[in-house]
Amino acid sequence: MSELTFEQMLNESFKTIRTGEIVEGKVIDVKPDQIILNIGYKADGIVSRDDYSNQPGLDLTTAVNVGDSLEVKVLQINDGEGLVRLSHKSVAMDKGNEKIKEAFENKTVLTGPVVKILAGGLSVSVEGSLVFIPASLVSDTFEKDLTKYLGQEVEFVIIEYTPSPRRSRIIGDRKQLLVSKKVELAEKLFSSIGVGDVVEGTVKNVTDFGVFIDLGGADGLLHISEMSWGHVENPRKLFAPEQKVKVLIKEINGSKIALSMRFDDENPWVGAEEKFAVGNVVTGKVARMTDFGAFIELEPGIDALLHVSQISKDHIEKPSDVLKNGEEVTAKIVDFNIDTKKISLSVKALTEPEDAEAEEVTEETAEATEE
């Protein structure tokens, strides 16, 4: 029996490998675009950036360290430079595909990072295997710009799984999870709230007529007339999306919720009968004007009407001819109705008190004469 040469003995000390085999190696060097592994073979193995993961531009020095163990698949025994071409991504994809298959069969929820924004949806990684979520199934509302999802972890279910050696078709659905969660939250919300409750919500959308507020399961409408005890002209000056607000549940009608910010303890009409009794002289600011009169804010939440005929003893076509918004006006209260919350003012009653009294006496005398 002939003696083996040193080279032959050295070669026999190394294990044999074959293409497609899964082996474990130890990182002996790592660069931004490649990893060198000792796999116990006569030649070292190399894992390129593209063979490591689906994440484009990944700096491999941030992913692995020298001394780490890595499970890889043999792609090529000799890459032309005496090294073994390896893939960590293929191993991960095999595991990912198995995980996806089980999730599809058992209808379980998967979670994965969005690694790419495509023209028609999102590409999500599940342990190296890619799942496509169509744009129509990304959210329960229309999403014009999907770029905000890049890098985010999203939950979804697999609704189609067709593996293929050439091109697998794996479709995910995030929308149904969001819809299901909203139904659950809505049921929880409606079982816990009632008319008269004060709750916190988040401004979702602001319109000219009101604000839609997310109460955590359902949206409520805060109508412009319920935003304040005072007059509100433009809701956008008071509210902005994502703003946190406290609101009162005014009415619940099926799935519709009417909200209010006119809290009873802030009601300016409490005690108003005495403060604004007929005959009292008050001062306020012109809040707004119409052709028939000017509305005077006596205090936040309480406006009184100064009719155009009561502004002056002289004839006036319209209030804006003599008044300006924000101008202070002093007048006498000539009518007060707590039920309709209406107050009427008169400046004439201040400037011509004697004439008014004389006219009243004349009318009384005439009535007495007739009797």
ABEGO torsion letter per residue (X at the ends): XBBBBAAAAAAAABBBBBBGBBBBBBBABBBAABBBBBAGBABBBBBBAAAABABBGBBAAAABBBGBBBBBBBABABAGAGBBBBBAAAAAAAAAAAAAAAAAAAGBBBBBBBABBBAAEBBBBBGGBBBBBBAAAABABBBABAAAABGBBBBBBBABBBBBAABBBBBBBAAAAAAAAAAAAAAAAAAABBBGBBBBBBBABBBAAEBBBBAGGBBBBBBAAAABABBBABAAAABBBGBBBBBBBABBBEABBBBBABBAAABAABGAAAAABBGBBBBBBBABBBAAEBBBBABBGBBBBBBAAAABABBBABAAAABBBGBBBBBBBABBBAAAGBBBBBAAAAABAAAAAAAAAAAAAAAAAAX
